[in-house]
Amino acid sequence: MSELSIATFNAENFYMLLDRPYSAQEFFALSDDEYKAMNASIYNPNKDRAKIESIAKTILEEDFDFVGLCEVGGIETLANFNRYYLDERYEYFLHEENSTRGIFVGALVKKGRFQEARAKNMRGDFSRNMLRVRVRADGFELDLFVVHLKSPLGPDLGIERRVEEVRQLCRLVSRSKCVVLGDFNGIVIRGEQQFEFDPFLALPFRDVLEELRIPVKSRYTHFYFNGGPSFNQLDYIFCSNDLAILGGGAIADIIPLNYEQRSRLPSDHLFLKAIIGLV
């Protein structure tokens, strides 16, 4: 059996746009003002470099084989992140399609871990792109789908769109040797799920945190402060029934008590990881 360490993370408006290529020495010598001035967007400014460093620290310390990322500001951001903060240890994949906010899902695949890795943007009427990454090692192929479904915002709380996105997700994902991971923007915990996710939960997949018997009240990956703290699980890793779930959980250094503390974290989401076995 071969083991893989995988993770999903919503990096929260992760933009890292530069005005030209820099050497690592030049990049880290930039002042914060110089760095931020390279992206003049009011709504999507460059992410604070200390927060980017924190995200990279988790990836490098955990030494993930695969990371699905949400809310990435395009392929340039992912390339710069890999170059300046991950020592180019990863192949990176992202297709800039579907998102009206300019945030996309992407993936990092550790170099040398697989004999082949290739990505495909899945066609459909999604709020953001949906990415399928197929990896192959020693004759074993695995599909990993990175998703970021419609948020519960809008006149109907986004329900109509999410119902349709879940329907399409069910149609597109593989039923074996498959992992579906990312930000579902809703509650997909069995027994407590929002109704729009019922079709997905009928598929032959297991939720990593459920499989590991982590109490429901402890399964949170997202912090929200508006009229009081609200912690929920919005991020999930689902594995098809022919994969072994050997470990995993959310990664948290601190749990914020208020919005000010939350704002100092690299994201309003936590990393969610899993160790899976390939038989």
C-alpha positions in Angstrom: 0.0 0.0 0.0 1.3 3.5 -0.9 0.3 6.5 1.3 -0.4 10.0 0.1 -0.6 13.1 2.2 -3.2 15.5 0.8 -4.8 18.8 1.9 -7.4 21.4 0.9 -7.2 25.1 1.9 -9.2 28.2 1.1 -6.5 30.8 1.0 -9.0 33.7 1.1 -8.5 36.2 -1.7 -4.9 35.1 -2.4 -3.4 37.6 -4.9 0.3 37.8 -5.5 0.8 39.9 -8.6 4.1 41.4 -9.5 5.1 44.0 -12.1 8.1 42.0 -13.4 10.1 38.9 -12.6 12.4 39.3 -9.5 15.1 37.2 -8.1 14.4 35.8 -4.7 16.8 38.3 -3.2 15.2 41.2 -5.0 11.7 40.1 -4.0 12.3 39.8 -0.3 14.2 43.1 -0.3 11.0 44.9 -1.5 9.3 47.0 1.1 5.7 46.1 1.9 4.5 49.3 0.2 6.4 48.5 -3.0 5.1 45.0 -3.1 1.4 46.0 -2.5 1.7 48.8 -5.1 2.2 46.3 -7.8 -1.5 45.3 -7.6 -3.6 48.4 -7.6 -6.9 46.6 -7.2 -9.1 48.0 -4.4 -11.1 44.8 -4.1 -8.4 42.2 -4.7 -5.1 43.6 -3.4 -1.9 41.6 -3.0 -2.0 39.3 0.1 0.2 40.3 3.0 3.5 38.5 2.7 3.6 37.4 6.3 0.3 35.6 5.7 1.7 34.0 2.5 4.7 32.9 4.4 2.5 31.3 7.0 0.6 29.3 4.3 3.9 28.1 2.8 5.2 27.1 6.2 2.3 24.7 6.7 2.7 23.2 3.3 6.4 22.7 3.6 6.3 21.4 7.2 3.5 18.9 6.4 5.3 18.0 3.1 2.0 17.4 1.3 2.0 15.4 -1.8 -1.0 17.3 -3.1 -2.8 20.5 -2.1 -6.0 21.8 -3.5 -6.3 25.6 -3.1 -9.4 27.8 -3.3 -9.6 31.6 -3.9 -6.3 31.9 -5.8 -5.9 35.0 -7.9 -4.9 33.4 -11.1 -2.0 31.3 -12.5 0.5 34.2 -11.9 -0.2 34.1 -8.2 0.2 30.4 -8.0 3.5 30.5 -10.0 4.9 33.3 -7.8 3.9 31.5 -4.6 5.6 28.3 -5.8 8.7 30.2 -6.9 9.3 32.5 -3.9 7.8 30.5 -1.0 7.9 26.8 -1.9 11.3 26.6 -3.5 9.7 25.4 -6.7 9.1 22.0 -5.1 5.6 21.7 -6.7 4.0 21.5 -10.1 1.1 23.9 -10.2 -2.2 23.8 -12.1 -5.0 26.4 -12.5 -7.4 27.3 -15.3 -8.7 30.8 -15.2 -12.3 30.0 -16.1 -15.8 30.7 -14.7 -15.0 33.0 -11.7 -16.5 36.5 -11.9 -14.5 37.5 -8.9 -11.1 36.5 -10.4 -10.6 33.8 -7.7 -10.0 30.2 -8.9 -9.2 26.8 -7.6 -5.8 25.4 -8.2 -3.5 22.5 -7.2 0.0 21.9 -6.1 1.5 18.5 -6.9 4.9 17.6 -5.3 7.6 17.1 -7.9 9.0 13.6 -8.1 6.1 12.0 -6.2 4.3 10.8 -9.2 5.2 9.5 -12.6 2.7 11.8 -14.2 0.3 14.5 -13.2 -2.1 16.2 -15.6 -5.0 18.6 -15.0 -8.3 19.3 -16.7 -10.8 22.1 -16.1 -14.2 20.5 -15.9 -16.8 22.1 -18.1 -20.0 23.2 -16.4 -22.0 26.1 -15.1 -20.0 26.6 -11.9 -19.4 29.8 -9.9 -15.7 29.0 -10.1 -13.7 26.6 -12.1 -13.6 22.9 -11.0 -10.3 21.2 -11.5 -9.6 17.5 -12.0 -6.0 16.5 -11.4 -5.1 12.9 -12.4 -1.9 11.5 -10.9 -0.2 8.2 -11.8 2.4 6.3 -9.8 3.4 2.6 -10.2 0.5 1.9 -12.4 -2.1 3.4 -10.0 -4.2 6.3 -11.2 -6.1 8.6 -8.8 -8.4 11.5 -9.7 -8.5 14.5 -7.4 -11.3 17.0 -8.0 -10.8 20.5 -6.4 -14.1 22.3 -5.9 -15.3 25.7 -4.6 -19.1 25.8 -4.8 -21.5 28.7 -4.7 -21.5 30.7 -1.4 -24.8 31.1 0.5 -25.2 34.7 -0.6 -27.7 36.4 -2.9 -31.5 36.8 -2.9 -32.2 33.0 -2.5 -29.0 32.4 -0.4 -27.5 30.9 -3.5 -29.6 27.7 -3.1 -30.7 27.4 -6.8 -27.2 27.8 -8.1 -25.8 25.3 -5.5 -28.4 22.7 -6.3 -27.4 22.9 -9.9 -23.6 22.9 -9.1 -24.1 19.8 -6.8 -26.0 18.1 -9.6 -23.2 18.7 -12.1 -20.5 17.7 -9.5 -22.3 14.3 -9.1 -22.3 13.8 -12.8 -18.6 14.6 -13.3 -16.7 12.9 -10.5 -15.4 9.4 -10.7 -16.8 6.7 -8.5 -13.6 4.9 -7.7 -10.0 5.9 -7.1 -11.2 9.4 -6.5 -10.9 12.2 -4.0 -13.2 15.2 -4.0 -12.0 18.1 -1.9 -12.4 21.8 -1.4 -14.7 24.5 -0.1 -18.3 23.3 -0.4 -19.7 26.5 1.1 -22.2 24.6 3.1 -22.9 21.8 5.6 -22.2 18.3 4.1 -22.0 16.5 7.5 -24.2 13.4 7.3 -27.4 13.8 9.4 -26.9 17.6 9.5 -26.5 18.3 5.8 -28.3 21.0 3.9 -30.7 19.4 1.5 -28.9 20.5 -1.7 -26.0 18.1 -0.8 -28.2 15.0 -0.5 -27.4 13.8 -4.1 -23.6 14.0 -3.4 -23.9 12.2 -0.1 -25.7 9.3 -1.9 -22.5 8.7 -3.9 -19.9 6.1 -2.7 -17.7 8.5 -0.8 -16.6 8.9 2.8 -15.9 12.1 4.6 -12.4 12.0 6.2 -13.5 13.6 9.5 -16.5 11.3 9.8 -14.4 8.2 9.0 -11.9 9.3 11.8 -14.8 9.7 14.2 -14.1 13.3 15.0 -17.1 14.7 17.0 -19.4 16.8 14.8 -19.0 19.8 17.2 -15.2 19.7 16.6 -15.4 19.6 12.8 -14.9 23.2 12.0 -12.7 24.7 9.2 -14.1 28.2 8.9 -14.3 31.2 11.3 -17.0 33.8 10.9 -17.6 36.8 13.2 -20.7 38.8 12.6 -23.1 39.2 15.5 -21.1 36.6 17.4 -18.6 33.8 16.6 -19.7 31.1 14.2 -17.4 28.1 13.5 -18.5 25.6 10.8 -17.1 22.9 8.6 -17.2 24.2 5.0 -14.2 22.4 3.7 -14.2 18.7 3.1 -12.1 15.8 1.8 -14.3 12.9 0.5 -12.6 9.7 -0.6 -14.2 6.9 -2.7 -14.8 3.7 -0.9 -11.9 1.9 -2.5 -9.4 4.2 -0.8 -8.2 3.7 2.8 -8.4 6.8 5.2 -5.4 6.5 7.5 -5.4 9.9 9.3 -6.1 13.5 9.0 -7.8 16.5 10.5 -7.8 20.3 10.6 -4.6 22.2 11.2 -4.9 25.1 13.6 -2.2 27.0 15.6 -4.7 29.1 17.4 -8.5 29.4 17.5 -9.5 33.1 17.2 -11.9 34.5 19.8 -12.9 37.6 17.8 -12.6 39.2 14.4 -9.5 41.1 15.2 -7.7 37.9 16.1 -9.1 36.2 13.0 -7.9 39.0 10.7 -4.3 38.3 11.7 -4.6 34.7 10.5 -3.6 33.8 6.9 -7.2 33.0 6.1 -10.7 32.6 7.6 -10.4 28.9 6.8 -8.1 26.2 8.1 -6.1 23.6 6.3 -7.8 20.2 6.2 -5.5 17.2 5.6 -5.8 13.5 5.1 -3.5 10.5 4.8 -5.0 8.1 2.3 -3.9 4.6 1.3 -3.8 3.4 -2.2 -4.3 -0.4 -2.3 
